[in-house]
Amino acid sequence: MHIPLLYGLYQLLGWLTFVILFPFFFVYSLCTGRYRQGLGQRFGFLKVTGQRQEDDLTIWLHGASVGEVLLAKILIKELVKILPQAGFVLSTMTEQGMEVARKPGLEKVRCIYAPLDLIGMVGRSIQKIRPTLYICLETELWPAFLFEAKRAGVKLVLLNGRLSERSFQRYQLLKGFIAKILSCFSMISVVRLSDAKRYMILGAEPEKVRVLGNAKYDQDMENLVLESQEQYRAWLNLYPGQPLLVAGSTHTGEEEMLLAVFQDLKKATGMQDLIWVVAPRHLQRLNEVEGMLKQKQVPFERLSTVKDAERKTDTILVDSMGDLAGLYSIASYIFCGGSFVERGGHNIMEAAILGKPVFYGPSMKDFSDAAELLESAGGGFPVSSPEALTESILYFMDHPEEYDTASRRAREIAATQQGAARKQALLVKEVLTQ
């Protein structure tokens, strides 16, 4: 299909969907209170902050949700070092992403909800922010925004790009259209050579594509959470050596599986005092997880409760953003969710960087590079089922010297991934000087 016709059809369907569904969405939002936050921003209505000069440098980064927002914050820290005069805008699409974006730690960053990808809405956003450069993280290819930004003279860069085989096959069905979108970018930084090859097959110009590693794994190992370990131990009221199982970023169905693992482990010698901390990936699922625990007659408390009062149960449900790294840092054993169900896994390097081996299920397609790295070094352990997870943890409990070796190797392989964020930040500087 002719590219302008395809893009016109995309916009027509987008606007028709918006016009038809928005009245229902509006009523739902009024009745429930959900999704009201930032609604005007999603339509492109943004307040102008301060008086911008023509030579002001404004860099806009877009991260779809929590993982990409965390990535953006890592990159901003590096960009501030080499471009101290720059101002930053960070956009996201979800309330969870906004919660993480607004957490303390970064200055000079304006956090907004991304506009819907419809002509008019994206145009208003671009006109209000007037970015010098826009950074697309991973593969957030929104055609209307990219075309409008390019037309407005904004320089575009794609950082930390990656393409799974499934996404690649889907994009190939629209190869000409995708090639037109990729032509908007001045430079494209990808995670692995396989990603580079896929982007080039889809139409990216080879001279614009660079393999610079995964900045998601590039974190401050010295200061990440070490200073808060004692605080988390105190909140959980752990005695020295008390075993702690942390299940991070879990999805629907996984909590019930992991409950069985927890209950089986507690029957083992030396594990009677085991504490289980479960952190659902999406906080809107808290009621669902609580319902399952109540149905199973499992006593539990929310983390926010034990922060203010002494822990009374062996099961803790994490009900806030930003605590997972601190909990990982004091864990005896870590399971990374989104991997027993078909969600593609989550960032297992967050545990490895703290010197923690990590267990995960078979669904790791979105983080296959991290899994391969950790498995090759003996710091990551794939398990095929909840029963296999129980067996693996019991094995390492009986072989602590092997577990200590795995801990050291996990940290060492994570250390080899440092530097990707700085390389990508330098690429941004290079584009700005072109």
LUMSE-747890 format. One record per atom (N, C-alpha, C): residue in three letters; x, y, z. Coordinates in steps of 0.001 Angstrom, whole numbers, plus 500000, padded with zeros to 6 digits. Layout:
N
ALAXYZ ...
# end
This chain:
434
MET500846498807500000 MET500000500000500000 MET500883501246500000 HIS500472502275499278 HIS501217503514499185 HIS501367504122500585 ILE502588504612500922 ILE502876505060502287 ILE501977506208502745 PRO501809507300501938 PRO500899508368502388 PRO499483507868502634 LEU499008506939501803 LEU497670506381501971 LEU497595505569503269 LEU498650504795503554 LEU498691503990504770 LEU498700504875506008 TYR499479505944505950 TYR499540506874507086 TYR498205507588507267 GLY497567507951506156 GLY496248508579506225 GLY495217507652506842 LEU495297506373506481 LEU494383505376507046 LEU494633505216508545 TYR495909505232508932 TYR496282505133510353 TYR495670506285511150 GLN495760507485510617 GLN495202508647511304 GLN493671508616511319 LEU493081508204510200 LEU491619508135510124 LEU491068507152511159 LEU491656505980511220 LEU491210504969512188 LEU491455505438513610 GLY492604506125513815 GLY492915506642515143 GLY491905507656515618 TRP491544508591514746 TRP490574509626515117 TRP489166509047515275 LEU488792508110514414 LEU487475507478514547 LEU487365506730515880 THR488430506012516224 THR488444505288517495 THR488328506254518667 PHE489048507368518572 PHE489008508365519641 PHE487613508963519788 VAL487022509362518673 VAL485707510007518706 VAL484639509053519242 ILE484734507788518867 ILE483718506814519288 ILE483886506432520756 LEU485124506213521184 LEU485365505683522524 LEU485502506740523605 PHE485888507973523237 PHE486158508964524276 PHE484958509263525173 PRO483737509396524644 PRO482606509654525558 PRO482454508579526631 PHE482638507297526247 PHE482547506209527224 PHE483692506289528234 PHE484887506589527725 PHE486050506731528597 PHE485849507880529583 PHE485300508981529095 PHE485090510157529941 PHE484126509850531089 VAL483035509171530772 VAL482068508795531807 VAL482722507847532816 TYR483475506871532306 TYR484163505919533190 TYR485126506648534118 SER485878507609533567 SER486836508369534362 SER486136509197535433 LEU485001509809535075 LEU484243510604536053 LEU483713509738537193 CYS483255508539536843 CYS482646507658537847 CYS483682506996538746 THR484831506658538193 THR485831505898538960 THR486983506757539468 GLY487189507906538830 GLY488321508744539208 GLY489621508322538555 ARG489589507246537796 ARG490811506741537161 ARG491116507511535870 TYR492395507643535592 TYR492912508225534350 TYR492619509711534187 ARG492183510380535258 ARG491969511827535143 ARG493297512574535082 GLN494262512038535811 GLN495552512725535907 GLN496190512874534529 GLY496529514098534183 GLY497240514344532937 GLY496409514197531681 LEU495086514194531809 LEU494238513988530635 LEU494452515088529601 GLY494537516336530055 GLY494782517435529126 GLY496112517298528410 GLN497134516816529130 GLN498451516628528511 GLN498385515592527399 ARG497573514564527586 ARG497442513527526551 ARG496812514091525278 PHE496074515190525424 PHE495472515847524260 PHE496353516977523720 GLY497518517144524299 GLY498454518150523815 GLY498345519500524472 PHE497548519597525550 PHE497391520882526237 PHE498401520959527386 LEU499498521633527127 LEU500593521737528090 LEU500813523191528468 LYS501165523411529713 LYS501489524754530173 LYS502908525110529736 VAL503082526344529335 VAL504417526835528995 VAL505109527232530293 THR506271526623530548 THR506996526910531789 THR508200527795531480 GLY508150529046531946 GLY509286529952531741 GLY509342530494530331 GLN510264531392530136 GLN510454532029528824 GLN511640531383528135 ARG511380530664527067 ARG512449529963526391 ARG513104530847525342 GLN514457530826525331 GLN515223531556524330 GLN515479530659523119 GLU515797531271521994 GLU515998530518520755 GLU517133529514520861 ASP518187529871521631 ASP519342528981521720 ASP519269528014522894 ASP518135527966523606 ASP517978527016524706 ASP518005525584524169 LEU518641524695524943 LEU518738523291524552 LEU517746522481525386 THR516733521934524730 THR515722521130525403 THR515719519723524809 ILE515901518732525668 ILE515923517333525236 ILE514704516622525814 TRP513907516047524932 TRP512674515346525326 TRP512931513841525196 LEU512767513104526298 LEU512882511655526293 LEU511508511044526526 HIS511206509974525817 HIS509920509300526003 HIS510135507861526436 GLY509537507514527589 GLY509567506138528083 GLY508154505655528305 ALA507768504579527644 ALA506376504128527658 ALA505854503888529065 SER506604503131529868 SER506131502825531212 SER507311502738532167 VAL507151501966533254 VAL508135501986534344 VAL509546501649533876 GLY509695500543533135 GLY511031500125532716 GLY511741501166531877 GLU511001501757530937 GLU511606502759530058 GLU511873504070530797 VAL511027504399531784 VAL511265505605532581 VAL512534505446533412 LEU512735504274533986 LEU513979504012534730 LEU515186504142533806 LEU515050503634532584 LEU516107503777531589 LEU516365505246531286 ALA515291506025531114 ALA515435507454530820 ALA516194508165531933 LYS515917507813533173 LYS516581508465534304 LYS518078508138534331 ILE518420506908533955 ILE519841506538533852 ILE520524507386532787 LEU519857507537531628 LEU520434508307530525 LEU520532509790530865 ILE519528510320531544 ILE519551511742531904 ILE520730512053532806 LYS521045511160533730 LYS522193511377534610 LYS523478511527533808 GLU523618510738532745 GLU524806510847531891 GLU524743512081531001 LEU523552512401530499 LEU523399513575529636 LEU523696514864530397 VAL523294514917531662 VAL523565516108532482 VAL525071516358532609 LYS525843515287532678 LYS527297515415532830 LYS527948516045531607 ILE527459515673530423 ILE528113516162529202 ILE527378517335528563 LEU526113517554528974 LEU525325518688528463 LEU524675519414529634 PRO525477520021530511 PRO524932520642531731 PRO523978521791531458 GLN524031522367530263 GLN523168523502529933 GLN521780523061529489 ALA521570521765529303 ALA520310521274528734 ALA519199521215529771 GLY517980521428529307 GLY516781521167530091 GLY516144519891529565 PHE515427519182530421 PHE514902517879530022 PHE513400517770530258 VAL512736517091529320 VAL511325516723529453 VAL511264515204529361 LEU510538514592530286 LEU510379513139530287 LEU508893512813530200 SER508500512131529132 SER507093511763528967 SER506912510269529145 THR505733509894529606 THR505386508486529775 THR503913508314529465 MET503460507062529403 MET502076506798529026 MET501233506263530175 THR501879505830531262 THR501136505184532344 THR501288505942533663 GLU500322505735534556 GLU500379506358535872 GLU501549505808536678 GLN501837504515536511 GLN502982503929537216 GLN504290504549536727 GLY504364504762535414 GLY505549505403534863 GLY505717506811535392 MET504610507554535520 MET504670508914536046 MET505108508916537505 GLU504637507952538275 GLU505025507875539685 GLU506527507696539824 VAL507102506847538982 VAL508554506629539014 VAL509293507861538504 ALA508766508485537458 ALA509417509666536873 ALA509531510796537884 ARG508513510963538726 ARG508478512082539666 ARG509227511821540969 LYS509762510621541132 LYS510508510343542357 LYS511759511217542402 PRO512187511635543602 PRO513369512500543725 PRO514610511845543129 GLY515547512675542733 GLY516811512162542214 GLY517310512899540993 LEU516404513515540246 LEU516806514255539053 LEU516256515666539107 GLU517112516621538792 GLU516679518004538703 GLU516554518399537230 LYS515930519529536983 LYS515795520067535629 LYS515014519131534705 VAL514151518294535269 VAL513367517378534440 VAL511877517670534623 ARG511200517978533528 ARG509757518193533553 ARG509075516895533132 CYS508177516372533948 CYS507511515097533686 CYS506091515341533169 ILE505755514728532034 ILE504439514909531433 ILE503917513573530903 TYR502617513522530644 TYR502039512387529943 TYR502190512619528440 ALA502563511561527725 ALA502747511669526281 ALA501418511924525585 PRO501433512710524524 PRO500179512961523778 PRO499750511724523008 LEU498446511612522776 LEU497959510567521882 LEU498544510797520502 ASP498801509721519775 ASP499486509841518486 ASP498520510225517369 LEU497952511422517526 LEU497006511938516549 LEU497425513340516129 ILE497352513614514834 ILE497697514940514325 ILE496849515983515047 GLY497446517062515414 GLY496774518085516211 GLY497237517985517639 MET497082516813518234 MET497512516626519617 MET499039516614519724 VAL499690515865518832 VAL501152515831518883 VAL501725517184518458 GLY501063517827517493 GLY501529519136517041 GLY501505520167518151 ARG500423520174518956 ARG500329521111520077 ARG501446520860521088 SER501702519589521382 SER502744519245522354 SER504115519729521888 ILE504420519477520652 ILE505720519877520103 ILE505859521399520103 GLN504775522085519756 GLN504799523547519712 GLN505011524139521107 LYS504417523515522129 LYS504555524030523497 LYS505944523762524064 ILE506466522571523839 ILE507765522206524435 ILE508927522688523589 ARG508743522682522276 ARG509781523122521335 ARG511117522437521625 PRO511138521105521560 PRO512389520395521866 PRO513438520586520783 THR514677520591521202 THR515788520603520252 THR516006519209519708 LEU515854518233520612 LEU516102516836520251 LEU515134515954521011 TYR514633514927520331 TYR513699513972520925 TYR514354512598520949 ILE514305511929522104 ILE514902510607522258 ILE513785509579522421 CYS513706508681521486 CYS512774507562521540 CYS513509506381522169 LEU512945505795523214 LEU513604504700523924 LEU513043503350523500 GLU513965502457523189 GLU513658501103522744 GLU512923501166521410 THR511677500766521313 THR511032500765519991 THR509646501387520080 GLU509587502600520611 GLU508320503333520696 GLU508151504166519424 LEU507739503516518363 LEU507654504172517058 LEU506237504680516805 TRP505997505924517232 TRP504688506541517018 TRP504762507423515770 PRO504159506997514666 PRO504344507674513372 PRO504001509151513379 ALA502829509527513890 ALA502406510932513823 ALA503383511820514569 PHE503784511398515769 PHE504708512223516540 PHE506041512377515805 LEU506575511274515313 LEU507884511330514660 LEU507841512169513384 PHE506788511998512576 PHE506678512788511342 PHE506514514279511654 GLU505676514607512647 GLU505454516008513007 GLU506711516635513594 ALA507410515894514426 ALA508634516418515036 ALA509705516657513973 LYS509827515731513050 LYS510797515885511951 LYS510454517120511119 ARG509170517300510855 ARG508717518449510058 ARG508994519763510793 ALA508975519717512127 ALA509211520923512933 ALA510695521197513148 GLY511561520367512582 GLY513001520590512706 GLY513624519997513948 VAL512901519122514642 VAL513441518477515840 VAL514357517333515414 LYS515529517242516033 LYS516421516120515763 LYS515919514906516547 LEU515932513741515890 LEU515367512523516486 LEU516442511453516628 VAL516470510814517795 VAL517426509741518071 VAL516683508582518721 LEU516988507367518303 LEU516442506175518950 LEU517563505535519761 LEU517348505378521055 LEU518372504806521937 LEU517888503494522545 ASN518859502624522807 ASN518595501329523440 ASN517612500496522626 GLY517703500648521313 GLY516786499946520432 GLY516969498440520489 ARG515854497738520477 ARG515900496282520412 ARG514648495796519712 LEU514781494689519001 LEU513662494119518250 LEU513650492614518450 SER512595492106519070 SER512450490658519192 SER512121490081517821 GLU512300488796517670 GLU511992488141516404 GLU510512488302516066 ARG509667488251517087 ARG508226488394516867 ARG507876489788516351 SER508448490823516990 SER508196492201516539 SER508750492425515143 PHE509922491861514885 PHE510560492000513581 PHE509664491428512486 GLN509113490243512715 GLN508246489625511710 GLN506994490459511483 ARG506467491042512558 ARG505266491887512441 ARG505573493155511651 TYR506714493783511939 TYR507094495008511229 TYR507374494751509748 GLN507823493560509438 GLN508115493257508038 GLN506869493301507161 LEU505711493121507772 LEU504467493204507010 LEU504216494625506520 LEU504842495604507195 LEU504707497020506813 LEU506084497618506562 LYS506929496877505896 LYS508338497235505776 LYS508556498632505207 GLY507824498993504172 GLY507997500314503567 GLY507630501434504521 PHE506541501232505236 PHE506076502234506202 PHE507071502361507355 ILE507567501230507857 ILE508540501246508947 ILE509835501906508489 ALA510244501649507247 ALA511455502280506712 ALA511304503798506688 LYS510101504274506338 LYS509835505721506327 LYS509955506293507735 ILE509448505568508735 ILE509549506020510121 ILE511009506044510570 LEU511762504977510269 LEU513161504901510698 LEU514022505978510036 SER513603506425508850 SER514379507462508161 SER514330508798508897 CYS513390508943509842 CYS513284510186510617 CYS514455510350511581 PHE515066509248511992 PHE516089509300513030 PHE517458509678512468 SER518129510577513183 SER519500510934512816 SER520461509812513151 MET520224509126514298 MET521042507990514705 MET520167506993515449 ILE520573505726515374 ILE519863504645516067 ILE520896503826516837 SER520753503773518148 SER521623502949518982 SER520863501692519375 VAL521465500522519159 VAL520796499266519476 VAL521599498483520507 VAL520927497493521086 VAL521526496717522173 VAL522515495691521655 ARG522115494918520646 ARG522951493818520153 ARG523081493866518635 LEU524047493119518129 LEU524263493048516690 LEU523027492492515986 SER522356491527516601 SER521141490962515993 SER520059492034515841 ASP519992492960516807 ASP519041494066516691 ASP519410494969515519 ALA520698495256515392 ALA521163496105514287 ALA520788495513512940 LYS520982494222512792 LYS520660493561511529 LYS519171493673511216 ARG518335493496512245 ARG516890493579512019 ARG516459494983511628 TYR517011495983512294 TYR516678497367511949 TYR517093497683510510 MET518266497210510113 MET518740497498508758 MET517907496773507708 ILE517461495561508008 ILE516578494853507078 ILE515263495612506899 LEU514817496248507978 LEU513567497014507927 LEU513728498367507236 GLY514971498737506932 GLY515176499969506166 GLY516043501024506810 ALA516545500787508027 ALA517438501762508647 ALA518751501834507865 GLU519259503047507695 GLU520511503224506961 GLU521669502708507807 PRO522505501808507272 PRO523579501182508063 PRO524490502187508762 GLU524777503318508118 GLU525686504295508717 GLU525060505013509917 LYS523761504868510092 LYS523085505507511228 LYS522904504560512418 VAL523261503297512250 VAL523005502288513287 VAL524295501933514019 ARG524250501991515352 ARG525407501622516171 ARG524991500679517300 VAL525863499719517584 VAL525626498777518676 VAL526376499299519903 LEU525605499785520912 LEU526223500418522082 LEU525849499756523404 GLY525180498601523349 GLY524847497901524581 GLY523528498364525184 ASN523181497740526307 ASN521892497984526965 ASN522079498876528179 ALA521622500117528081 ALA521777501071529185 ALA520902500724530378 LYS519911499835530204 LYS519088499413531341 LYS519926498694532394 TYR521054498105531953 TYR521896497366532873 TYR523018498224533437 ASP523023499488533061 ASP524111500393533423 ASP523682501230534622 GLN523981500722535834 GLN523547501413537037 GLN524708501571538004 ASP524539502494538945 ASP525571502812539930 ASP525651501694540960 MET526638500820540813 MET526746499661541698 MET527154500050543118 GLU527884501126543252 GLU528395501499544571 GLU527325502109545457 ASN526442502918544858 ASN525514503699545678 ASN524053503358545468 LEU523770502291544708 LEU522392502024544305 LEU521456501915545503 VAL521716500954546389 VAL520833500793547554 VAL521584500369548810 LEU522909500312548740 LEU523658499770549859 LEU523383500520551155 GLU523219501840551053 GLU523004502633552253 GLU521632502378552880 SER520709501732552150 SER519361501522552680 SER519112500080553130 GLN520126499232553052 GLN519926497827553416 GLN519455497666554855 GLU520092498353555772 GLU519720498213557178 GLU518299498696557427 GLN517876499717556678 GLN516515500214556816 GLN515502499143556429 TYR515761498445555316 TYR514845497396554878 TYR514868496206555834 ARG516044495873556356 ARG516114494791557349 ARG515280495136558582 ALA515366496404558990 ALA514615496839560170 ALA513118496815559895 TRP512695497268558715 TRP511280497256558381 TRP510708495839558419 LEU511496494881557886 LEU511026493498557848 LEU511331492744559137 ASN512045493412560052 ASN512366492809561353 ASN513061491456561175 LEU514105491445560349 LEU514839490217560064 LEU515951490017561081 TYR516085488806561587 TYR517249488513562417 TYR518396488080561506 PRO519655488190561956 PRO520797487839561101 PRO520675486420560553 GLY520772486329559232 GLY520706485028558587 GLY519311484519558282 GLN518270485272558652 GLN516903484814558364 GLN516667484812556859 PRO516195483685556305 PRO516025483598554842 PRO514873484464554340 LEU515093485073553190 LEU514107485969552577 LEU514012485671551089 LEU512812485322550630 LEU512541485088549214 LEU511788486290548663 VAL512351486953547653 VAL511708488105547031 VAL511303487735545609 ALA510025487910545304 ALA509508487700543955 ALA509160489069543379 GLY509922489505542387 GLY509752490843541840 GLY509035490847540509 SER508245491890540273 SER507587492128538985 SER506712490960538551 THR505890490463539470 THR505035489325539151 THR503773489743538401 HIS503221488789537645 HIS502012489020536849 HIS500920488033537255 THR499736488247536696 THR498583487404537018 THR498919485918536842 GLY498631485142537867 GLY498894483703537836 GLY500190483317538527 GLU501152484222538552 GLU502456483869539125 GLU502436483861540653 GLU501669484765541259 GLU501655484813542721 GLU501167483485543315 GLU500160482879542686 GLU499650481605543192 GLU500690480498543042 MET501412480498541933 MET502490479531541730 MET503576479702542792 LEU503945480967543039 LEU505034481252543972 LEU504613481021545417 LEU503329481143545703 LEU502835480806547034 LEU503101479334547324 ALA502880478467546334 ALA503149477040546508 ALA504635476797546760 VAL505490477550546060 VAL506939477438546275 VAL507285477839547706 PHE506745478959548137 PHE506992479456549492 PHE506552478436550538 GLN505368477877550374 GLN504854476928551358 GLN505670475636551372 ASP506143475193550205 ASP506990473991550159 ASP508352474253550801 LEU508910475432550560 LEU510220475766551127 LEU510166475829552652 LYS509077476342553182 LYS508969476488554639 LYS508958475130555366 LYS508663474067554637 LYS508667472730555231 LYS510083472158555353 ALA511040472782554629 ALA512407472254554612 ALA513162472638555878 THR514120471817556247 THR514961472089557405 THR515728473389557204 GLY515672474266558188 GLY516391475534558108 GLY515629476639557411 MET514406476341556928 MET513632477344556190 MET512304477669556876 GLN512124477198558111 GLN510853477423558795 GLN510567478905559019 ASP511614479718559112 ASP511443481154559340 ASP511505481971558054 LEU511351481312556917 LEU511416481994555623 LEU510348483086555524 ILE510751484254555022 ILE509837485362554733 ILE509693485478553216 TRP508462485688552772 TRP508194485857551336 TRP507696487269551084 VAL508403487973550201 VAL507986489303549755 VAL507610489198548280 VAL506402489620547938 VAL505949489565546555 VAL505610490974546086 ALA506177491347544937 ALA505999492694544388 ALA505344492604543009 PRO504025492766542924 PRO503355492744541613 PRO503894493848540705 ARG504011493537539437 ARG504516494513538472 ARG503614495736538397 HIS502300495506538455 HIS501335496598538339 HIS500541496711539638 LEU500604497892540241 LEU499972498083541548 LEU498452498000541502 GLN497858498209540334 GLN496406498092540255 GLN495941496651540472 ARG496872495704540510 ARG496530494300540748 ARG496577493927542231 LEU496840494891543108 LEU496972494572544533 LEU495733493887545089 ASN494555494400544753 ASN493318493797545250 ASN493169492357544766 GLU493579492130543535 GLU493514490774542964 GLU494422489819543747 VAL495649490260544022 VAL496597489410544754 VAL496123489199546191 GLU495628490265546817 GLU495101490135548175 GLU493928489151548223 GLY493065489194547202 GLY491935488267547142 GLY492399486826547077 MET493448486568546280 MET493976485212546172 MET494537484742547515 LEU495289485620548204 LEU495880485253549488 LEU494800484988550542 LYS493761485800550544 LYS492655485593551488 LYS491928484284551203 GLN491722484004549909 GLN491048482759549525 GLN491852481546549984 LYS493185481676549916 LYS494070480586550340 LYS494320480607551844 GLN493703481564552531 GLN493838481721553989 GLN495297481912554402 VAL495983482770553651 VAL497382483088553937 VAL497447484464554610 PRO497897484536555854 PRO498049485847556505 PRO499121486666555785 PHE498858487961555595 PHE499817488814554898 PHE499661490244555384 GLU500660491049555077 GLU500622492486555355 GLU501177493221554159 ARG500741494456553994 ARG501339495313552975 ARG502656495886553501 LEU503584496156552580 LEU504866496723552975 LEU504686498060553679 SER503752498874553208 SER503529500179553840 SER503130500024555300 THR502474498923555635 THR502059498677557023 THR503255498333557894 VAL504136497450557398 VAL505273497038558227 VAL506337498131558330 LYS506263499119557449 LYS507170500260557587 LYS506828501093558821 ASP505557501036559235 ASP505093501843560372 ASP504855501021561633 ALA504781499706561489 ALA504508498855562650 ALA505274497542562493 GLU505473496825563568 GLU506256495594563533 GLU505574494531562686 ARG506391493837561885 ARG505858492769561025 ARG505258491648561881 LYS504075491159561471 LYS503384490104562218 LYS503197488829561401 THR503424488899560075 THR503211487726559220 THR504480487412558435 ASP504447486274557737 ASP505601485842556946 ASP505461486198555467 THR504342486813555095 THR504108487191553695 THR503878488692553605 ILE504668489345552783 ILE504594490806552636 ILE504267491138551184 LEU503268491967550989 LEU502845492404549658 LEU503318493837549441 VAL504152494036548441 VAL504705495366548151 VAL503630496208547474 ASP503339497357548072 ASP502251498207547570 ASP502734499595547187 SER504010499723546826 SER504563501022546451 SER505640500825545399 MET505906501905544652 MET506962501876543644 MET508285502267544286 GLY509383501744543741 GLY510701502192544161 GLY511338501399545281 ASP510686500336545759 ASP511236499560546862 ASP511929498275546418 LEU511750497889545170 LEU512208496571544748 LEU513722496406544858 ALA514492497422544447 ALA515950497308544514 ALA516425497140545955 GLY515828497890546868 GLY516191497764548275 GLY515879496384548820 LEU514751495826548416 LEU514372494482548849 LEU515285493426548219 TYR515621493611546948 TYR516574492708546306 TYR517906492684547062 SER518319493838547547 SER519646493940548162 SER519784493123549442 ILE518662492799550099 ILE518724492022551342 ILE518163490613551167 ALA517773490263549937 ALA517146488965549692 ALA518160487826549767 SER517672486675550216 SER518468485446550150 SER518321484811548774 TYR517088484828548253 TYR516798484244546942 TYR515843485175546209 ILE516049485297544884 ILE515253486228544079 ILE514682485510542863 PHE513381485688542669 PHE512728485234541438 PHE512208486458540704 CYS512487486543539415 CYS512024487669538602 CYS510813487240537792 GLY509706487939537987 GLY508435487564537390 GLY508295487914535923 GLY507075487710535431 GLY506828487883534007 GLY507471486797533182 SER507889485702533854 SER508636484646533177 SER508013483265533332 PHE507154483066534337 PHE506363481833534413 PHE505124481937533529 VAL504710483168533224 VAL503630483419532270 VAL504236484128531066 GLU503498484180529976 GLU504044484712528725 GLU504068486235528710 ARG505002486813529465 ARG505164488265529493 ARG506541488704529022 GLY507402487779528719 GLY508718488121528181 GLY509766488451529210 GLY509428488323530512 GLY510404488565531563 GLY510579490027531905 HIS511445490279532877 HIS511793491639533287 HIS513296491722533526 ASN513752492869533994 ASN515188493162534062 ASN515874492387535188 ILE516452491243534862 ILE517127490412535854 ILE518484490984536272 MET518992491939535502 MET520260492568535870 MET520114493452537108 GLU518897493863537448 GLU518683494658538652 GLU519091493880539893 ALA518920492564539850 ALA519351491708540962 ALA520840491395540849 ALA521287491055539642 ALA522684490667539448 ALA523650491775539824 ILE523273493022539547 ILE524155494150539808 ILE524410494327541305 LEU523528493740542113 LEU523679493792543563 LEU524377492555544102 GLY524906491726543192 GLY525590490515543624 GLY524631489421544027 LYS523470489371543381 LYS522458488375543698 LYS522197487487542487 PRO522370486167542631 PRO521918485281541552 PRO520412485431541401 VAL519899485152540240 VAL518464485364540013 VAL517871484151539305 PHE516686483765539757 PHE515931482672539158 PHE514813483265538301 TYR514479482596537205 TYR513424483087536312 TYR512875481921535509 GLY511647482082535031 GLY510978481048534260 GLY511388481045532799 PRO510683480269531965 PRO511094480106530560 PRO510767481274529642 SER509859482179530043 SER509470483294529165 SER510365484498529424 MET511468484603528674 MET512444485682528866 MET512838486346527554 LYS511914486326526582 LYS512282486811525250 LYS512670488284525233 ASP512094489101526133 ASP512416490522526134 ASP513752490821526810 PHE514268489852527557 PHE515549490044528245 PHE516459488844528004 SER516380488314526784 SER517180487131526443 SER518668487426526489 ASP519048488674526172 ASP520477489016526216 ASP521012488934527644 ALA520229489435528605 ALA520648489366530007 ALA520683487928530490 ALA519683487137530094 ALA519649485729530502 ALA520863484977529968 GLU521195485221528710 GLU522360484555528123 GLU523644484936528853 LEU523788486215529173 LEU524982486671529884 LEU525100486017531256 LEU524021486056532014 LEU524072485512533369 LEU524235483999533372 GLU523571483321532472 GLU523691481868532418 GLU525098481450532010 SER525708482195531091 SER527065481850530660 SER528073482007531780 ALA527786482919532716 ALA528701483163533840 ALA528336482351535081 GLY527175481706535068 GLY526747480952536242 GLY526110481819537298 GLY525504482936536869 GLY524860483830537823 GLY523362483950537640 GLY522811483230536652 GLY521373483236536403 GLY520888481819536200 PHE519695481520536693 PHE519216480140536701 PHE517779480047536187 PRO517600479577534936 PRO516249479378534408 PRO515617478144535045 VAL514344478256535396 VAL513614477119535964 VAL512344476918535154 SER512011475675534904 SER510900475374533994 SER509541475420534666 SER509530475366535998 SER508256475274536713 SER508444475704538157 PRO507359475952538890 PRO507478476267540312 PRO508185475153541094 GLU507911473909540719 GLU508569472786541396 GLU510078472818541178 ALA510490473180539955 ALA511923473277539661 ALA512563474420540436 LEU511809475513540637 LEU512316476632541431 LEU512555476185542873 THR511601475455543447 THR511757474945544807 THR512995474069544914 GLU513166473159543967 GLU514318472256543981 GLU515628473022543873 SER515670474042543021 SER516899474818542834 SER517281475565544107 ILE516297476186544751 ILE516574476934545979 ILE517042475987547079 LEU516402474822547207 LEU516807473844548218 LEU518215473321547939 TYR518548473165546666 TYR519899472712546320 TYR520937473725546789 PHE520697475002546492 PHE521670476027546879 PHE521692476239548391 MET520583475992549045 MET520581476070550507 MET521523475019551103 ASP521582473854550459 ASP522462472780550919 ASP523884472920550405 HIS524106473818549433 HIS525440474024548861 HIS525761475523548862 PRO525922476099550054 PRO526115477560550157 PRO527366478064549455 GLU528401477220549373 GLU529628477664548699 GLU529377477875547207 GLU528549477026546604 GLU528214477200545190 GLU527367478461544997 TYR526485478729545946 TYR525636479919545855 TYR526475481189546005 ASP527468481151546879 ASP528361482304547026 ASP529118482572545733 THR529538481496545071 THR530238481642543786 THR529309482244542739 ALA528059481784542717 ALA527072482336541775 ALA526839483808542045 SER526819484199543317 SER526629485613543679 SER527763486462543118 ARG528970485985543295 ARG530134486732542804 ARG530111486841541281 ARG529759485758540626 ARG529737485766539161 ARG528630486661538617 ALA527495486687539303 ALA526403487565538867 ALA526857489014538908 ARG527513489397539984 ARG527995490770540103 ARG529056491094539060 GLU529957490154538832 GLU531042490383537867 GLU530502490568536455 ILE529546489733536044 ILE529026489863534680 ILE528200491135534541 ALA527515491532535610 ALA526761492789535572 ALA527708493976535413 ALA528885493880536047 ALA529866494975535968 ALA530365495177534541 THR530384494094533744 THR530878494215532367 THR529921495013531488 GLN528681495216531959 GLN527683495934531159 GLN527684497435531419 GLN528562497885532316 GLN528584499311532627 GLN529183500118531465 GLY528683501303531258 GLY529236502198530237 GLY528322502441529045 ALA527273501628528896 ALA526387501785527741 ALA525660503127527772 ALA525261503565528956 ALA524520504832529056 ALA525393506005528623 ARG526648506003529037 ARG527543507098528643 ARG527776507094527128 LYS527945505919526545 LYS528136505834525092 LYS526923506419524358 GLN525735506105524855 GLN524526506612524205 GLN524368508117524409 ALA524771508600525584 ALA524722510045525832 ALA525685510781524897 LEU526849510206524680 LEU527819510821523764 LEU527302510823522328 LEU526511509813521981 LEU525905509773520654 LEU524917510930520492 VAL524170511223521555 VAL523247512368521528 VAL524027513662521294 LYS525121513822522007 LYS525950515027521831 LYS526465515129520400 GLU526838513992519840 GLU527322513965518459 GLU526241514444517494 VAL525007513982517694 VAL523900514391516826 VAL523632515890516958 LEU523733516412518164 LEU523483517837518390 LEU524515518720517697 THR525699518193517482 THR526761518985516855 THR526780518841515332 GLN525909517974514819 GLN525875517762513368 GLN525238518948512651 
# end
